[in-house]
Structures are given as structure tokens and as C-alpha cells.
């Protein structure tokens, strides 16, 4: 099977699994968050913040660097030993800080959650190798079976069931454990390896790149979660509302972008310096993701109150302003996720680090002032910092694969034109007398019709060559281009 065929197959299976997972995630999270409320969700958020950081440190970048090394038995023994050593140290660290953390937060439940979540760090050690091998072999269908299958059992079944039964925050912890264990079991089933330990301090081929990847991942974490840390300093209620806004805004962008990111990194790495094909791959990915996220987040910007109330209910009203402020940043996040993957694949990790460091400095400075004002300014800071990071990465990738400003204009022109349609407030239309739900439905219908007319009347302004190349490789895409007369 050719690399192109493998890549297209990966796109199809990954996005099919992603669609299922997004629907399941939204449904499960909404039910659980409606049952628990901002206070308990925010309390659990402290444990999630710690886990998301320590998991990256424990992984040491092997989840990605192994793809450039080898899977010999000697290599895997060293890698597995390093991962297990990191997992044990992480577990002990989390258990140890749980007591002073509870005192500092004046929240005994947070300390208890930290102690009960500590053993989950051991799963990280036995999970990474199987995932790395599946990525290296472009077996994204099996990855989707493992990740989506685990999530479908953990949250919609176990998490929602326990939440509705009155288990409170323990419903989230039980679902967390179930997902981690099932994901490891399924990944190991699809890609088993010898479980044998060696000397963790012995050198290995994937170590140097792993350290670079780990440093980028930790920096990424700081950029993506500094806002959550600052919001958490305002208390669990503020962290709960921020997490609700973050989940509603980040989930669509990250699920779409991270799925494509994995495929981009693997494919660009396999192209081994073929800049012409990497350039075409990158532009096609940016055009595709922009066509999805720009109109969607443009609509969310002007309909944040309705969306938050519809999804989470009235008691989460404080999250709507933060959600609206984050929409621009989520568009930038989706595109920069793809840019970072390609930069890393072509060996330009330093450019990624510089853009992330600049973004982090902007975030920290802005968040320091934002938390002294209102929670909404946290969302504003996120959007500004993410946009600056995207511009820096686009400049770096333009130099790396010989792109011009005209290339970026061609792939972003159509999404931006549609975004202008979707963010335009239709308050001048006589729909305000209708009930809120039907007014929003009318608004959505009008914008869909206007978008279809724009695609039909000026298709060459909406569809760039890179996007058309992607559409023509799929049956529905070919039918769409035929209908639009492109």
C-alpha cells in the first residue's frame, strides 16, 4: 500500500473515530457536569491539571521519539525501565503533595482525589510503547479502536451511570481509571511487546529526540494550562466555570486538529525531507481544518450565551463570557497544532520552542493582570497569545518548506469569507420575537443558506487548490465539487 493510500485511510478512520468520540465526550461530559456543578468539577480539575503535566514528564517524549528510533528488544528494555521509574516517582510525588495541597486550597476533597488518583500514573509506563509502534506503522484505525472504545465505555457508561446514581466527583475518578486501563489493554492487544526491564540509565537511540519532544510537550502544557492554573487560584468555582468554557471551546478544535496532527507528523516524517510533498501536505491540512473551525467558531463568538445555556444549563452562566473570548484563540490553536507537527517532523523543533516560549511569556504577563480583574479576561489573553504563536509558527514553516504569503492567503481566504457570514449578527431580521431556541435555529438556517450560495456563486474564492485536492480524493468531496461546479 502506498504512503498516500495509508494517509487517506488514516484520515478516514481517524475522523470516523473522532466524530464518535466527540459526540460521546460531549454527551457524557454534559450529563456529568450538569449533575455535579461548577464546584465539584473544579475540584476534580486540580487533579487533572497535575496529571496532564506529570504524564508528559513521565512519558519523556518516547511516545513520539520511538517512531524515529527502533523497536529492538534492547531499546524497549531501556525505554520501559525509564518510563516505569518515572511513573513510580510521579505516583509518590502526587501522594506526597496531596496533604499540603489540601491545606493550601482549604479543600480536603482535593487532597483526597490526589491520593486516590496517584496509582493511575503507573499506567503511563506500560501504555506509551504500544501507542508509539501503532503510530510508526500508521495503524490509526487500531489507535481509534483503543482510544474511542475505551472512552465510550469509561465516560458514557461508567461515568454517567455513577453520576446519575449520586456518586458525585467519584464518578469522574472511576471513569478516568476505566479509560486509562482499557486504553492500555486495547493498545497492547493490537501491538504487544516484550515486557522486560533493563538499566534505565543506559543510553538509547530515541532518548535525545525524546528529550526535545518532552521539552516541547511541557512547554505546550504550560501554554495550554497556565490559564487553568491562574483560574484555579481563584477557587474551584472559577476553575469549574473556566473548565466548562474550555471544554466547550477546545474539544472540537483539538479533536479535529490532534487527529490530523498525528497523521501529519507520521506522514511528514515518512516523506524524509521531500519538501514539495510536505508543502502540499501542510497546505491541504490547513485548508481542511480552517474550513471547519473558522465558520464554527465565528458562529460561537456571537452565540456564546445560548450555547453555554443549552449545553450546561443556567448554573453555568459565568462560563459564557469566557467561552466567547476564547473562540479566536481556538481557531489559532487548531492551525498551530498542525504547524507544530510539521515543524517537528522536518527537524525545526527549535522554532516550535521559540514560538511556544513567546506565547507563554505573553500568557503569564497577561494572566497576572487578568485574574485581578474578571474571569473573561483570561479568555482574551488566551486568544491574543495563541494568535501570536500561530503567526510565529507560520513564519517558521514558510521558511522551512518555501511557502509564500500568497500560499497562506489562498488557503485561508475561503474560510475567512465564510467566517464573516457566520459571525454576522442577524439582529436586523424579524426573529427576535420568536422563542430563543427557534430564533437561534432560524439564525443557523439563514447562515447555512448564505454559505451554500457563496460556495455556489463564487466557488473559486471559497475553495483553494489545496482543499479541492483533498475533496477530490473522497466520494462525498467529489460530489460536492460537482454540485458547486468547481
C-alpha angles and dihedrals in degrees: 000000000000123000091247091053091048091049094050091046089051091051092051097047094040095052093043088055092042092053091052092046094047092051091046092045094050093046095047096041093048093052093046094046092047089053097044104037129210097297098059094037089053092049091054088046090071091061091047092052092053094045095048091055099040092046089061092049093047092047089056090200093290092125087072106019093058087068088068095042127051138273098228117146093248092052093048092049091058093043094048091048092051091048093049092047090052092047094052093048090047092051092050092046094052092047091048097051094046094087100049090040092057090052094047093049092039085228116119091184091062091055092049091051090052092054094048092046094051097089091057089074090073090067091065091068096057097039106057102066096055091047092049092052092049090051092047090053092046089238094151094150090066090045089054091049090053099043100036095039092051092048094048091056098038105049111019092042110026101023098043093041093053093043092053089047090058100255091139118196091353088073088067093047093049091050090048092055093044093053094048095048095044093045091053093045094051094044091050090048092055095042112020121185138181111279101213127134128224138171107314091202094057116107121256134188095241094049102088095048089041090059091051092048091046092052090051091047093050090048089049089052092052091051095045098041106031087091090054091050091052092045089049089056086065090060138268093289092058092042090051093053091045091050090051092052091043094050093049093047102035102041099071094041096045097042090053096041100041092051090052091040092061092050092045094051093047094045096043089049090051091051087065101208100328093145096183093058093039090053091051091046093051096047091048091051094048092047092050097047094043092053088057104039104036098061092038095054092040087060091046091053093064097033102045097122093052095045095049092046091046094049105035107017135237098306091065095058094122089066095065097076092049090047092054092048092053098053097090090047092053092056089052090046093054094051095041090052088063093043092052092051093053093044090052092047093053092048098258095126091137090063090053091049093050093050091047093047091052090048091050093051090051090047096050094047093046096043092052089063096033096061089054090059121032135325091246091069089063087067092048091053091050092053094048095046095045091049092052090049091052092052091051092049093047089053091050095047091047088058093042099053100021100254124162133211089255090060091056092045091053095053096041100040096081097045091048092051091051090044090058088056094048097048095046109112110235093204090128090067117089095249100103092090090061122090112275096255095050092044089055091045090052090048090051093048093051092050092049090053092047091049092050090049091051091050091048098043101039105019095155090059091051103037118053123198092257092055093045089053089056095045094051091058092065130060096233090045093053090050091049094052090048092052092047091049095234 
